[in-house]
């Protein structure tokens, strides 16, 4: 069976590795001339790490990542700690796999190296997918340079602006959330006494919040900040903002935040758009995966993890069913409800982080503080449906 995959990001590369694991042949068509997205941090939660353990890549990812000791929440201006709950060894005990923070470039590098080791010619750079057509026997992909490639199925892992999705379902109509996001990576050595703790920390404040954590074995600090603003609506991972603008957005916040922003050589910003769940992900021998199927707001750190889960399920179903089309329908049936639920949870978290009034803050953050003091494991328990999920369990 020959599988064509549009997109060489985390979802596309993981899908390729999962299909190889299940005995298929793969071709990954990536439009960029070289791999390596703009650098930023990303989280690999336990539900995704279980897939990489099944693929034999968990050790390689852990080698270049950072394992946070705890999760915590703090108030953005004062630094007041709402809760501080152990994570490192508890994640493995409770959910069966570690929770890691990794630089996106390192993540992609591990996946690409594994793909090249198993199938040296599988990854084709400069392969921009322009469209597809299909018959009952095959699907044909048309590339922008005029080439045509035929396979048994096409997986559209081509991101939030997916051309495969647009052909399947038409032009999308995303809704601007009124939020923009900042991101930066700074060497820990530049931050001195104000370096972020070795935790996954959410900082909350009126109309904004941010997250800090460490990368690359603890040598880098990662920052992602979300601010309610309606004066800038460009949805691009490569758009730069200025240090002055970022510092103005987080003026009077804790020195950990202002020092990190002040030391950042480059700050990127992008507008956050929300997208409703799609009515379907499948068109015959063609299916969507990851952000192309269920783009998520970044408030649960599950966007890439959902793509990793998708990758395992679609590879298993397509290779085990009597036809690729049947396998893709089974994949959609197994994944659509869970992905839509996580989409909704991500959307709801934005309201949790940005309480503006004293009453709203007390009603939301007071119970967090109490849970952290008297029932810390209750915070972990709430994550059981997400982190405890194991898409590989049917293969065991």
Secondary structure, 3 states (H helix, E strand, C coil): CEEEEECCCHHHHHHHHHHHHCCCEEEEEECCCCCCCCCCEEEECHHHHHHHHHHCCHHHHHHHCECCCEEEEEECCCCCEEEEEECHHHHHHHHCCCCEEEEHHHHHHHHHHHHHHHCCCCEEECCCEEEEEECCCCEEEEECCCCEEEECEEEECCCCCCHHHHHHHCCCCCEEEEEEEEEEEEEHHHCHHHCCCCEEEEEEECCEEEEEEEEHHHCEEEEEEEEECCCCCCCCCCCEECHHHHHHHCCCCCHHHHHHHHHCCCEEEEEEEECCCCCCCEECCEEECCHHHHCCCCCCCCHHHHHHHHHHHHHHHHHHCCCHHHHHHHHHHHHHHHHHHHHHHHHHHHHHHCCCCHHHHHHHHHHHHHHHHHCHHHHHHHCHHHHCCCCCHHHC
